[in-house]
Amino acid sequence: MCRASAGVCDVVETCSGLDAQCPADRFASNAAVCRAATDVCDAAEHCTGSSGQCPADATLPVGATCDDGDDCTLAESCNAGTCGGGTVDPVCLGCPVSPLAGCGAAEKGELTLREGRGVHRNSRLSWSWEIGSIDISELGDPTLDTRYHICLYADDELIQEATVEPGTGWDVLKNGFVFVSGKGNEAGITRLRVEASDRKATILVRGEGDNLVVPDLPLDYDTSVLIQLGNDAEGSSDCWETELLAPADTNRDTQFIDDLR
């Protein structure tokens, strides 16, 4: 070595063995990274090819697209080196005030609500969605990070909601997932089963116990009762629904029962 590096972008020179002079000072090309990016809004710096020093640390420009790592935020952007802003996926906020649009429907669907009265009678929720189409990719992975929301509307007004968080209680099925809780989770959901298929996909929801809050019965509506299941699977916000048009088969002060017909 005849000249040591004077900076991260300066190249060490060595004698050529052909003459007594040290070769001319050289610098790393502009393809060489001299400072790696430390996060999604930090820019990697490159050598200039004309200096031994790395350029000053810089961040991505304001408005540059970024991902803050939260599946519930969409269209984030950089601002002063920080990723943020954007919009929040409505499914991640729980049930939206109004029903989601474009949810998948099935040929069969049935909804039962029962208001518990007395010491030995619990409130109950039962919903089945059958003979529909669900791609397994739409289900996410609730054993890891996908949460599910059950949303009930009367004439497009939210009257009941329940969330099943990812992780504990979920198991993997051949074509889907199942959540089981003997006493019910915080929202009173005891079972949620989702199975994918091109034509015979199914959804089954059961709720019971002290944590289950059933809307006041009889339901007060003129047009329809709509129940939706939504999730926050990464890259999408999928949902499925059963819409039951008035009048219901049964709608009295202790029980609501109706199905597609």
Long-range contacts (C-beta under 8 A, 24 or more apart in sequence): 5-52, 6-52, 7-51, 7-52, 7-53, 7-54, 8-34, 8-35, 8-47, 8-52, 8-53, 8-54, 9-34, 9-47, 9-48, 9-51, 9-52, 9-53, 9-54, 10-52, 10-53, 25-52, 27-51, 27-52, 39-81, 39-83, 40-66, 40-67, 40-68, 40-78, 40-83, 41-66, 41-78, 41-79, 41-81, 41-82, 41-83, 42-81, 71-145, 71-232, 71-233, 71-234, 72-232, 89-232, 89-237, 90-237, 91-149, 91-230, 91-231, 91-232, 91-237, 91-239, 92-147, 92-232, 94-149, 94-161, 94-163, 95-149, 95-150, 95-151, 95-158, 95-161, 95-228, 95-230, 96-151, 96-158, 97-158, 98-153, 98-156, 98-158, 99-151, 99-153, 99-156, 99-226, 99-228, 99-241, 100-151, 100-228, 100-230, 100-237, 100-239, 100-241, 102-239, 103-228, 103-230, 103-239, 103-240, 103-241, 104-132, 104-133, 104-134, 104-238, 104-239, 104-240, 104-241, 105-132, 105-240, 105-241, 105-242, 105-243, 106-130, 106-131, 106-132, 106-201, 106-203, 106-240, 106-242, 107-131, 107-132, 107-260, 108-259, 108-260, 109-242, 109-244, 109-259, 109-260, 110-242, 110-257, 110-258, 110-259, 110-260, 111-225, 111-227, 111-242, 111-244, 111-256, 111-257, 111-258, 111-259, 112-255, 112-256, 112-257, 113-214, 113-215, 113-217, 113-219, 113-255, 113-256, 113-257, 114-214, 114-254, 114-255, 114-256, 115-214, 115-217, 115-253, 115-254, 115-255, 116-214, 117-254, 122-208, 122-209, 122-210, 122-212, 123-188, 123-207, 123-208, 123-209, 123-212, 123-213, 123-214, 124-206, 124-207, 124-208, 124-212, 124-214, 125-162, 125-188, 125-189, 125-205, 125-206, 125-207, 125-208, 125-212, 125-214, 126-205, 126-206, 126-207, 127-203, 127-204, 127-205, 127-227, 127-242, 128-202, 128-203, 128-204, 128-205, 129-202, 129-203, 129-204, 129-229, 129-240, 129-241, 129-242, 130-200, 130-202, 130-203, 131-199, 131-200, 131-201, 132-199, 132-201, 132-202, 132-203, 132-240, 133-197, 133-198, 133-199, 133-201, 134-176, 134-194, 134-195, 134-196, 134-197, 134-201, 134-240, 135-196, 136-175, 136-176, 136-196, 137-233, 138-196, 138-231, 138-233, 138-236, 138-238, 139-176, 139-177, 139-194, 139-196, 139-231, 139-233, 139-238, 140-231, 140-232, 140-233, 140-234, 141-166, 141-177, 141-233, 142-166, 142-167, 142-170, 142-177, 142-179, 142-231, 143-167, 143-170, 143-171, 143-172, 143-177, 145-234, 146-231, 146-232, 146-233, 146-234, 147-231, 147-232, 148-179, 148-192, 148-194, 148-229, 148-230, 148-231, 149-229, 149-230, 149-231, 150-187, 150-189, 150-192, 150-205, 150-227, 150-228, 150-229, 151-227, 151-228, 151-229, 151-230, 152-215, 152-225, 152-226, 152-227, 153-225, 153-226, 153-227, 153-228, 154-215, 154-219, 154-220, 154-221, 154-224, 154-225, 154-226, 155-221, 155-222, 155-223, 155-224, 156-226, 159-215, 159-219, 160-213, 160-214, 160-215, 161-187, 162-187, 162-188, 162-189, 162-207, 162-212, 163-187, 164-189, 164-192, 183-209, 184-208, 184-209, 184-210, 184-211, 184-212, 185-211, 186-211, 187-211, 187-212, 187-213, 188-212, 188-213, 194-229, 203-229, 203-240, 205-229, 217-251, 217-252, 217-253, 217-254, 217-255, 217-256, 218-251, 218-252, 218-253, 218-256, 219-248, 219-251, 219-256, 221-246, 222-246, 225-256, 225-258
